[in-house]
Amino acid sequence: QVHLVESGGGLVQPGGSLRLSCAASGIIFRLYGMGWYRQAPGKQRELVAAITAGGSTNYVDSVKGRFTISRDNTKNTEYLQMNSLKPEDTAVYYCNTAPPSANDWGQGTQVTVSS
C-alpha cells in the first residue's frame, strides 16, 4: 500500500521560507515522477511542481523562481524548498506521483503565509 507523509508546513510571514518533505513508501520510488500539489480554500487542487524519475523539473508559472523541487532516492523522499512566500501561496500542500494516483493522497501539510 502506498503511503505518503507530508511535513514541514507552518505559519510564515510574507517573504519567508519553508522546506516541505514527503516521505514515500509502498512504491519503487526511484522509478516514478513525483510532484507537489496544493489546494487553497475554494479552489481546485493544482500541480505546483514536478520532478521526473530522471530529475527534470517543471513549475507552475506562479512559483517559478521561488520554489525548488528535489528528490533523494536513497531516502525515498521529495522536497519542496519555498522561498519568497506570498499570501497567495497559502494552501494545503500534498505530494503524489506525477501524474497523481487518486488513491494515494495523504493528509497534506498546511502552509499559511500571513502578516
N, C-alpha and C positions, 0 to 999 in steps of 0.2 A: 504494500500500500504506500502510495506517495504521501510524504509528509513534508510540508513547507512551513518553516517558522521564521517570521519576520521579527526584527528587533531594531532598536536604535532610534525610534521616533521620540518626539518630545515637543516642548514648547520653546520656541526661539523668537528673538526679535528680528524684524526685517534686516537683511544684510548678514545674518548669522549663517552658521553651517551645521549640518548634521551628517552623520555617516550611518546609513542603514545596512543591515546584514540580513541575509536569507540563508538559513541552513536547510539543505535538502537531503532527503533520504528516500529510499524506495525506488530510485531510478539510477541508471548508469549516467551520472551527472555529466561527465565529460562529453557525452555523445549528443547532448541537447543544447539548442539555443535557449537562452534564458532572457527574461525580461522583468522590468519593474512596471507596475501599473498603479494608477491612483484613481480614487473616486472621491470627488468633492460633493458636498451637500447639494442635492438637486440636479446632479449631473451624472452622465453615464461614466462607467469605468473606461479609462483610456490608457493606452500604452504610452509610457513616458520614455523608456529607454530599453534597448535590446542589445544583446551580445550573442553572436553566433558561437557554435562549438569551436570554430577556428579563431575567434577573438575579434571579429569585425563588429563595430558598434553603429547604432543609429539612435537618434533622439528626436522627440517631438520638437517643433520649432521653438516653443515657448521655454524650453530648458536648455537649448543649445548654448554652449559656452559657460554654463553654470553647473551642470550635473555631469558626473562621470560614472559610467557603469563599468564594473570589472568582475572578474571571477577568479577563484582559486580552486582549481580542480583537485588539488591534493586535500582540500578541506571540504569539498562538496558545498561550497559557499559562494554566493554572489553578493556584491556590494553596490551601493549607490552613494557616492560622495556628492552632497548637495551643498553648494556654496551660493552666496549672494541671494539668500532666500527671500521670497516675496510673499505678501499675504495671499496672493492667488495660488501659491503652492500648497496651501492648507488642504489636506485631504487625508484619507486613509490610504496608505501605500501597501501594495501587495506584490509578492513575487510569484512567478509561474514560468512554465516554459513559454517559448515564443515560436509559434503561436500557442496560446494557452490551452490547457486541458480543463474543461468545465468542472470536472470532479475534484480538482486539486487545490482550489482556493483555500488559503489559510485564514487566520483571524486578521491579518494585516497589522500595521503599526501606525498610530496616529501621529501626524505631523501638523503642528499648529504654528503659524507664523503671525505674530501679533505684537504690537507695542504694549 
